[in-house]
Amino acid sequence: MGAWRALRELSVSFAGADVRVLCYHSVRSRARFAAQMDILAEGDYTVISLRQLTDWLSGSAPCPTPAVLLTFDGGYGDQIENAVPVLDALKLSATFFPISGDLDEPDSSISRRDLEALAVAGHTIGCHTHTHPDLTTLSPQALEREVIGSKRVLEDALGRAIEAFCYPYGARNSVVATVVRRAGFAMAFTIDLGGVGPRDDPYQLNRIAVLGEPGPAEFSTYLAGTRLLSGALLAWWKLRERRIG
């Protein structure tokens, strides 16, 4: 699976994509993240909210292109420390996908209070399951606990509907996608490299992972979506991420 994914990523082009959904995990450097946000502004990208993406995919509203949706997986503490101040200073909306089972842990990187503060600041909270398993390996009962149960935990914590889901490790099949749809999510994100178009399956949305703390030049080249080049950069970043992680 890993080799197949690497080969596929090398061949992907998202040049000219309507929407680029960037996927961040750990954000170790506030300065580098700020420089990446500057690249978006200088490149004439419009950073949109999850609601704008939802309305565009449903055909109820237009979307400025090229657009970028910012997403953050896993509820890392450095997302709150390094990314959020930059986002808030620039008045950029983002979507955060925490793991709901971590919220009540004493040493949790992100708490219920953090999620409430993010929502108040205008960010969106999505669902990344309760314990981050490979959903394709679970029994039907366990699958529902991870998807539907996690949605309920987050909705109880925030007092609002949770509309977006992202698959742990990108792992899904038709059974998993059916449960996600039945849970009432409007969309679900993978970690498959690529852009998003208006006719894409809303439960199989591509994203563009940002790893390894790239500098502005690397980030700009990667974001262009050139076939072979962007995939090769992502492969290099994955290796670099393992060394600095």
Secondary structure, 3 states (H helix, E strand, C coil): CHHHHHHHHHHCCCCCCCEEEEEECCCCCHHHHHHHHHHHHHCCCEEECHHHHHHHHHCCCCCCCCEEEEEEECCCHHHHHHHHHHHHHHCCCCEEECCHHHCCCCCCCCCHHHHHHHHHCCCEECECCCCCCCHHHCCHHHHHHHHHHHHHHHHHHHCCCCCEEECHHHCCCHHHHHHHHHCCCCEEEEEEECCECCCCCCCCEEEEEECCCCCHHHHHHHHCCCCCHHHHHHHHHHHHHHHHC
